[in-house]
Amino acid sequence: MSDLLLSNQIFSIVGTTATGKTALAFQLAEEICRQDKAAGVTILSADSRQVYKGLEVCSGADLPPSWEKTLQFATDGYKHPEFPISFFGTSVIEPTMEWSVAHFRQYALPLLAQSIDSGFTVLVVGGTGLYHEHLFSTDPQLDIPPDEELRMAASQVSLQDLQAKVQLEASAAWEELNESDRANPRRLVRALERSAARTMEAESSLPLEFPLQLDQLKHVTIGIVDSPEHLKEKISQRITDRFQQGVVEEVERLMSRYDDPLWKLPAFTSTGCREIRMYIESQLELEQLKELWLRRELQYAKRQLTWWKKHPYATSTDTFLAKVHQWIDLSTNEDEDWQTAVTQSCILGLC
């Protein structure tokens, strides 16, 4: 008989790339179901590149082949072949479509609310820190839609003119921007959009509708880090695996479908994607490609580590019923089967 002890819990599984976050999520989800600790498990990918269709191998959307497509909580996803476990957040949109923190929240929050209402445990897994940080925030500014007319107009003026417009029309937002953001047209446009939305909000008496009651939920952060030496070995093996999984053929399909100007879009900045294209176009030898890809992955891991040191609780939201975190450093962990140990700790409520 189910005690559903974990049905009111949200786990954020975070950390640097190639540390086994997704594998831990799958193992934890299966054990929650095996021990009947919740009605089911919703796994949500919080990765800014795995969301794109056609980049599954390159972006490392490590979905087991035995999982099948499903419609759960009115959302397309994948289902476990045995347990009531569903996986969402990969292969959601075309590479030409826009995706941001606001899009992620609009996609994720209704899904998670329905999961919690149904007695499911939620696992949010992935390395995009901003998605974790803002997912549960009740700040309405995060859900401001893009103003396409404004963006079109901004694309036709100089950076100096755009800066002047922000200083005039969104002076408070200008003061909050750092020097890098002030030189970034996208950041400047977003400041204008948020300033306009803030004005509209002040003129409206409508309350913010947030779909989750955070004060009834426990939030657990499980963070994973490793040494640069270990990561180098793991990433090198993962690159080899992706070649065997057909990453070159995947990029060839993308090249045949999307013209050169579109390769400036965020989707194609996925680590390895442009390097593989250079290899296909004979600009790199295979070993050069692997070395360049490995270097970019290690640089990315370093940036992630810097981020997570400043955000040990994953989410910036403090209104949960309880909020705890546990970080595992694999370079000093002597337990070879650390994933099982962490899983059992979570099942027992010790995380």
Secondary structure by P-SEA (a helix, b strand, c coil): ccccccccbbbbbccccccaaaaaaaaaaaaaaaaccccbbbbbbcccccccccccccccccccccbbbbbcccccbbbbccccbbbcccccccccccccaaaaaaacaaaaaaaaaabbbbbbbccccccccccccccccccccccaaaaaaaaaccaaaaaaaaaaccaaaaaaccccccccaaaaaaaaaaaaaaaaaaacccccccccccccbbbbbbbbbbcaaaaaaaaaaaaaaaaaacaaaaaaaaaacccccccccccccccaaaaaaaaaaccccaaaaaaaaaaaaaaaaaaaaaaaaaccccccccccccccccccccccccccaaaaaaaaaaaaccc
